[in-house]
Amino acid sequence: MRRRLSDQELRQALSELSQWHTQLIDEAQSLTRSYPFKNFMAALTFANRIGELAESANHHPQLNVQWGRLDIFWWSHDVGGISTSDVDLARASDALFNTL
């Protein structure tokens, strides 16, 4: 069972995830990051890779695909905020981006 991160755990995670910040989604904190791309198709291709990651983890983010940008929001509905799974998947998202 997932659990929501404490404020101290969240501060620590954010110090390690320098490109990420928190944002309220449906009254719960989420981890969010915008990834830049050269065009819409590159952003969409990356969104599909994130979709594969999400399916393998059975944990699904909100994705906003735009021309030249993909915004990702990770949070756990069952705990009403950010869990260790969200932090792990934010790291995995960055790792995927770094392979491009």
LINLINKA-V766867 format. One record per residue. N is the residue number from 1. RES is the residue in three letters. PSI is psi as a letter, one per 40 degrees, with the letter a starting at -180 (NA if undefined). NEAR is the number of other C-alpha atoms within 12 Angstrom. Layout:
N | RES | PSI | NEAR
N | RES | PSI | NEAR
This chain:
1 | MET | h | 9
2 | ARG | i | 18
3 | ARG | i | 19
4 | ARG | h | 25
5 | LEU | i | 26
6 | SER | i | 16
7 | ASP | d | 15
8 | GLN | d | 11
9 | GLU | d | 17
10 | LEU | d | 25
11 | ARG | d | 19
12 | GLN | d | 16
13 | ALA | d | 28
14 | LEU | d | 27
15 | SER | d | 14
16 | GLU | d | 17
17 | LEU | g | 25
18 | SER | d | 17
19 | GLN | e | 21
20 | TRP | i | 29
21 | HIS | i | 27
22 | THR | i | 30
23 | GLN | i | 20
24 | LEU | h | 17
25 | ILE | h | 21
26 | ASP | f | 14
27 | GLU | e | 15
28 | ALA | i | 21
29 | GLN | i | 27
30 | SER | i | 36
31 | LEU | h | 41
32 | THR | i | 34
33 | ARG | i | 31
34 | SER | h | 29
35 | TYR | h | 34
36 | PRO | i | 25
37 | PHE | i | 22
38 | LYS | d | 16
39 | ASN | a | 17
40 | PHE | d | 19
41 | MET | d | 18
42 | ALA | d | 22
43 | ALA | d | 28
44 | LEU | d | 25
45 | THR | d | 24
46 | PHE | d | 36
47 | ALA | d | 34
48 | ASN | d | 22
49 | ARG | d | 24
50 | ILE | d | 37
51 | GLY | d | 24
52 | GLU | d | 20
53 | LEU | d | 25
54 | ALA | d | 27
55 | GLU | d | 14
56 | SER | d | 13
57 | ALA | e | 16
58 | ASN | f | 15
59 | HIS | h | 27
60 | HIS | h | 24
61 | PRO | i | 35
62 | GLN | h | 26
63 | LEU | h | 28
64 | ASN | h | 24
65 | VAL | h | 26
66 | GLN | i | 23
67 | TRP | h | 19
68 | GLY | e | 21
69 | ARG | i | 24
70 | LEU | h | 33
71 | ASP | h | 32
72 | ILE | h | 39
73 | PHE | h | 39
74 | TRP | h | 40
75 | TRP | i | 39
76 | SER | h | 32
77 | HIS | d | 25
78 | ASP | d | 16
79 | VAL | e | 21
80 | GLY | f | 21
81 | GLY | a | 31
82 | ILE | h | 40
83 | SER | i | 31
84 | THR | d | 28
85 | SER | d | 31
86 | ASP | d | 42
87 | VAL | d | 39
88 | ASP | d | 24
89 | LEU | d | 37
90 | ALA | d | 41
91 | ARG | d | 28
92 | ALA | d | 24
93 | SER | d | 38
94 | ASP | d | 27
95 | ALA | d | 17
96 | LEU | d | 21
97 | PHE | d | 24
98 | ASN | e | 12
99 | THR | e | 10
100 | LEU | NA | 15
